Amino acid sequence: MKILLVGANGTIGKAVAAELEARHEIIAVGRTSGRYQADITDIASLKALFDKVGRVDAVISAAGNLPFAPLSEFTPELYKQGWQDKLQGQINLVLAGSDYVNDGGSFTLTSGILSEVPIRFGSAASAVNAALEGFARAAAIELPRGQRINVVSPTVLTESLPDYGPYFRGFESVPAARVALAYSRSVEGAQTGQVFKVQ
């Protein structure tokens, strides 16, 4: 398969590439790195990307940033950052990419455990992740030509504990290589409208 991997230079993106590149052609996309560059918050940028790349069999998103802060310090602008980047950005990938994904192809998006398990300072992450999962379930019944869509929802990554560990006290972390298996399951399997939890 020809797989477009957005966020290829991140921790999850690198693990997904390592899992899939022996069996498939991986087209690496990043905001500032990778074979191609694109801004997922800008649908025109994504359309230009797909025009360059052409038709693909699968699109994987391992991209999207979220702010963390106490609820009392959150502002509408901070929430908007999360909506535009991780939520609208991944929705944009589906909107821009549907015409370029082959019949029976797939989209795999990334949410996270905070859609179900809230933590202090994580209100934006909980809201965005839950909304993204809702979008995927709805899109699954409308995508054309047998296209599929799933979401991978990991807990905190072992590799990310130096940065995010203080937010996730008491959580058992998972290595990125284990999370990558869920992306393989989504791309190489047959299910749609599913949330693959890795905890």
Secondary structure as UniProt FT lines:
FT   STRAND          2..6
FT   TURN            7..9
FT   HELIX           11..20
FT   TURN            21..23
FT   STRAND          25..30
FT   STRAND          36..37
FT   TURN            40..41
FT   HELIX           43..53
FT   STRAND          56..61
FT   HELIX           71..73
FT   HELIX           76..82
FT   HELIX           83..88
FT   HELIX           89..97
FT   TURN            98..100
FT   STRAND          101..110
FT   HELIX           113..115
FT   TURN            120..121
FT   HELIX           123..139
FT   TURN            140..142
FT   TURN            145..146
FT   STRAND          148..154
FT   HELIX           158..160
FT   HELIX           161..164
FT   HELIX           165..167
FT   TURN            169..170
FT   HELIX           176..188
FT   STRAND          194..198
//
